[in-house]
Amino acid sequence: MDAVLADLVTAPISEADRALFTFVEQMNRASWDLNREHIDAVVRAGWSQEAVYDAITVCALFNFYNRWCDAGGVHAMANEDHAASGARMAQHGYLPPQANGAVPGSDDPHSG
């Protein structure tokens, strides 16, 4: 991840990932200049139309959320909170913990 953020061109990633990240970078920089050729390049690199659509959606939502948080005065989480959230998501996905600490769908007989 650090290599991609430092220099997408030289990062040790697949050409398919490079094509997708290049597209997302263009979307962030100048989405009004995107055209069918940009999407076709990502598809030629091995991504499906659905994957391109998902990338557009995720990128657009994060842009929205970032602007909404900035304008609304929402403060960033501390790095250790991001790490704890990432560890929880890696183990349980996006399901929120329940009040008793159980994860829905787990083997806990008290989970909803």
C-alpha positions as CSV (number, residue, x, y, z in Angstrom):
1,M,0.0,0.0,0.0
2,D,2.8,2.4,0.9
3,A,4.5,1.7,-2.5
4,V,1.2,2.4,-4.4
5,L,0.7,5.7,-2.5
6,A,4.3,6.7,-3.0
7,D,4.4,6.0,-6.8
8,L,1.7,4.1,-8.6
9,V,3.9,3.7,-11.7
10,T,6.7,1.8,-10.0
11,A,4.7,0.1,-7.2
12,P,5.1,-3.8,-7.2
13,I,1.5,-4.5,-8.2
14,S,-0.2,-6.3,-11.1
15,E,-0.9,-4.5,-14.3
16,A,-4.6,-5.1,-13.6
17,D,-4.4,-3.3,-10.3
18,R,-2.3,-0.5,-11.8
19,A,-5.0,0.0,-14.5
20,L,-7.7,0.2,-11.9
21,F,-5.8,2.5,-9.5
22,T,-4.9,4.7,-12.5
23,F,-8.6,5.0,-13.4
24,V,-9.5,5.8,-9.7
25,E,-6.8,8.4,-9.6
26,Q,-8.2,10.0,-12.8
27,M,-11.7,9.9,-11.3
28,N,-10.4,11.7,-8.2
29,R,-8.4,14.3,-10.2
30,A,-10.7,15.1,-13.1
31,S,-13.7,12.9,-13.3
32,W,-15.3,15.1,-15.9
33,D,-12.5,14.0,-18.4
34,L,-13.3,10.3,-18.0
35,N,-14.7,8.6,-21.1
36,R,-15.4,5.2,-22.5
37,E,-11.7,4.7,-23.4
38,H,-10.8,5.0,-19.8
39,I,-13.3,2.3,-18.8
40,D,-12.3,0.1,-21.7
41,A,-8.6,0.3,-20.6
42,V,-9.6,-1.1,-17.2
43,V,-11.7,-3.9,-18.7
44,R,-8.8,-4.8,-21.1
45,A,-6.6,-5.1,-18.0
46,G,-8.9,-7.9,-16.8
47,W,-11.6,-6.1,-14.7
48,S,-15.3,-6.7,-15.4
49,Q,-17.8,-4.0,-16.1
50,E,-19.3,-4.7,-12.6
51,A,-15.9,-4.3,-11.0
52,V,-15.4,-0.9,-12.7
53,Y,-18.9,0.1,-11.6
54,D,-18.0,-1.0,-8.0
55,A,-14.8,1.0,-8.1
56,I,-16.6,4.1,-9.3
57,T,-19.2,3.7,-6.6
58,V,-16.7,3.2,-3.8
59,C,-14.6,6.1,-5.0
60,A,-17.6,8.4,-5.2
61,L,-18.9,7.4,-1.8
62,F,-15.6,8.0,-0.1
63,N,-15.4,11.4,-1.8
64,F,-18.9,12.2,-0.5
65,Y,-18.1,10.9,3.0
66,N,-14.8,12.8,3.2
67,R,-16.5,16.1,2.2
68,W,-19.5,15.5,4.5
69,C,-17.2,14.8,7.4
70,D,-14.9,17.8,6.7
71,A,-17.9,20.2,6.4
72,G,-19.7,18.7,9.4
73,G,-16.6,18.9,11.6
74,V,-16.3,15.2,12.1
75,H,-12.8,14.5,13.5
76,A,-10.6,11.7,12.2
77,M,-10.1,8.6,14.3
78,A,-6.8,8.0,16.0
79,N,-4.4,5.5,14.3
80,E,-4.9,2.9,17.0
81,D,-8.7,3.1,16.6
82,H,-8.3,2.5,12.9
83,A,-6.1,-0.5,13.6
84,A,-8.6,-1.9,16.1
85,S,-11.4,-1.4,13.6
86,G,-9.4,-3.1,10.9
87,A,-8.6,-6.1,13.1
88,R,-12.3,-6.5,14.0
89,M,-13.4,-6.2,10.4
90,A,-10.7,-8.7,9.3
91,Q,-12.2,-11.2,11.8
92,H,-15.9,-10.4,11.5
93,G,-16.4,-8.4,8.3
94,Y,-18.7,-5.4,8.4
95,L,-21.1,-6.8,11.0
96,P,-21.3,-4.5,14.1
97,P,-20.7,-6.0,17.5
98,Q,-23.8,-6.5,19.5
99,A,-24.4,-5.0,22.9
100,N,-23.1,-8.2,24.6
101,G,-20.0,-8.2,22.4
102,A,-21.2,-11.2,20.3
103,V,-21.0,-11.0,16.6
104,P,-24.3,-11.8,14.8
105,G,-24.2,-15.1,13.0
106,S,-21.5,-16.5,15.4
107,D,-21.7,-19.7,17.3
108,D,-22.7,-17.7,20.4
109,P,-26.2,-18.9,21.4
110,H,-27.0,-15.3,22.6
111,S,-26.3,-13.7,19.2
112,G,-29.4,-12.4,17.4
